[in-house]
Amino acid sequence: MTPPDRFLRQRFLAEVSQAAEEINLALAAIMVAKEEYPQLPEERYLGRLDLLAEGTRDRLDDENAHLVVLQELLNSLYNRHGFRGNRQAYYDPRNSFLNDVLDRGLGIPLTLGIVVLEVGWRLGLPLEGVSFPGHFLVRFKGEAIDLLIDPYDGGAVRFEDEAQELLDRVYGGMVRVSDSFLKVATKREMLVRLLMNMKSLYLNVGDHRRALAAVERVLLVRPITPQEIRDRGVILARLGRKQEALEQLEAYLNVAPEATDSQRILGMVEELKNGSGQAPRP
């Protein structure tokens, strides 16, 4: 993996630093993918979302009732274009890159949800992301009724009071649904969730350089995030970048002095200063 493009990071920071309503979610997601695919043509993939919206609009003729538009949107994405959840290879990194999702029609709940949101917004639909635990959802905010859309399950539509069924699939009936599970996911929160997914995936396979890149971009979105400052330090230590690791771990202890793992991190700092020991897993 090549070193991060400083200009691309600056552009990403500029995008996510805008007022919430001004952030271009699709563009920011494409910028995330560009660190893996430096030559990726941004406009081509943004144009693909435009074409998906235009194709849906063409099939509607002059119909503009939101529920009808929503039905045609989901039919177009999942039946005509074949978007689907990648159940055979859920942890394939390509499921997290918006360009790959658009090319392959395969993704995870979050990236498929971004496609639904972006195409739906182009059609004027009142859609928002939902930070459902373990399974990202999209909410349709209708005038008379709210609906939940499962982007991983072929765009299945449910009433909000059926959310327990979705939660049972993830936690086997051990967790009861609460209002907090259905809160709106902002564009920044969706990008952080995307990057956190990538971090976890790369740490699980020992790809510390890519995990570090994910953490660094989380910190561009949320600069003072103690856990990510800590994890950046741990990953840097694993990469042999001891001085940088020390700076990050000491910063973590400064911003979270009462953290439950503070003694463990203090021990790690001492080991790094003494030139011994190995960084623990984040």
Secondary structure in CASP SS format (residue, H / E / C, confidence):
PFRMAT SS
TARGET T0000
AUTHOR 0000-0000-0000
METHOD secondary structure of the structure
MODEL  1
M C 1.00
T C 1.00
P C 1.00
P C 1.00
D C 1.00
R H 1.00
F H 1.00
L H 1.00
R H 1.00
Q H 1.00
R H 1.00
F H 1.00
L H 1.00
A H 1.00
E H 1.00
V H 1.00
S C 1.00
Q C 1.00
A C 1.00
A H 1.00
E H 1.00
E H 1.00
I C 1.00
N C 1.00
L H 1.00
A H 1.00
L H 1.00
A H 1.00
A H 1.00
I H 1.00
M H 1.00
V H 1.00
A H 1.00
K H 1.00
E C 1.00
E C 1.00
Y C 1.00
P C 1.00
Q C 1.00
L C 1.00
P C 1.00
E H 1.00
E H 1.00
R H 1.00
Y H 1.00
L H 1.00
G H 1.00
R H 1.00
L H 1.00
D H 1.00
L H 1.00
L H 1.00
A H 1.00
E H 1.00
G H 1.00
T H 1.00
R H 1.00
D H 1.00
R H 1.00
L H 1.00
D C 1.00
D C 1.00
E C 1.00
N C 1.00
A C 1.00
H H 1.00
L H 1.00
V H 1.00
V H 1.00
L H 1.00
Q H 1.00
E H 1.00
L H 1.00
L H 1.00
N H 1.00
S H 1.00
L H 1.00
Y H 1.00
N H 1.00
R H 1.00
H C 1.00
G C 1.00
F C 1.00
R E 1.00
G E 1.00
N C 1.00
R C 1.00
Q C 1.00
A C 1.00
Y C 1.00
Y C 1.00
D C 1.00
P H 1.00
R H 1.00
N H 1.00
S H 1.00
F C 1.00
L H 1.00
N H 1.00
D H 1.00
V H 1.00
L H 1.00
D H 1.00
R H 1.00
G C 1.00
L E 1.00
G E 1.00
I C 1.00
P H 1.00
L H 1.00
T H 1.00
L H 1.00
G H 1.00
I H 1.00
V H 1.00
V H 1.00
L H 1.00
E H 1.00
V H 1.00
G H 1.00
W H 1.00
R H 1.00
L C 1.00
G C 1.00
L C 1.00
P C 1.00
L E 1.00
E E 1.00
G E 1.00
V E 1.00
S C 1.00
F C 1.00
P C 1.00
G C 1.00
H C 1.00
F C 1.00
L E 1.00
V E 1.00
R E 1.00
F E 1.00
K E 1.00
G C 1.00
E C 1.00
A C 1.00
I C 1.00
D E 1.00
L E 1.00
L E 1.00
I E 1.00
D E 1.00
P C 1.00
Y C 1.00
D C 1.00
G C 1.00
G C 1.00
A E 1.00
V E 1.00
R E 1.00
F E 1.00
E H 1.00
D H 1.00
E H 1.00
A H 1.00
Q H 1.00
E H 1.00
L H 1.00
L H 1.00
D H 1.00
R H 1.00
V H 1.00
Y H 1.00
G C 1.00
G C 1.00
M C 1.00
V C 1.00
R C 1.00
V C 1.00
S C 1.00
D H 1.00
S H 1.00
F H 1.00
L H 1.00
K C 1.00
V E 1.00
A E 1.00
T C 1.00
K H 1.00
R H 1.00
E H 1.00
M H 1.00
L H 1.00
V H 1.00
R H 1.00
L H 1.00
L H 1.00
M H 1.00
N H 1.00
M H 1.00
K H 1.00
S H 1.00
L H 1.00
Y H 1.00
L H 1.00
N H 1.00
V C 1.00
G C 1.00
D C 1.00
H H 1.00
R H 1.00
R H 1.00
A H 1.00
L H 1.00
A H 1.00
A H 1.00
V H 1.00
E H 1.00
R H 1.00
V H 1.00
L H 1.00
L H 1.00
V H 1.00
R C 1.00
P C 1.00
I C 1.00
T C 1.00
P H 1.00
Q H 1.00
E H 1.00
I H 1.00
R H 1.00
D H 1.00
R H 1.00
G H 1.00
V H 1.00
I H 1.00
L H 1.00
A H 1.00
R H 1.00
L C 1.00
G C 1.00
R C 1.00
K H 1.00
Q H 1.00
E H 1.00
A H 1.00
L H 1.00
E H 1.00
Q H 1.00
L H 1.00
E H 1.00
A H 1.00
Y H 1.00
L H 1.00
N H 1.00
V H 1.00
A C 1.00
P C 1.00
E C 1.00
A C 1.00
T C 1.00
D C 1.00
S H 1.00
Q H 1.00
R H 1.00
I H 1.00
L H 1.00
G H 1.00
M H 1.00
V H 1.00
E H 1.00
E H 1.00
L H 1.00
K H 1.00
N H 1.00
G C 1.00
S C 1.00
G C 1.00
Q C 1.00
A C 1.00
P C 1.00
R C 1.00
P C 1.00
END
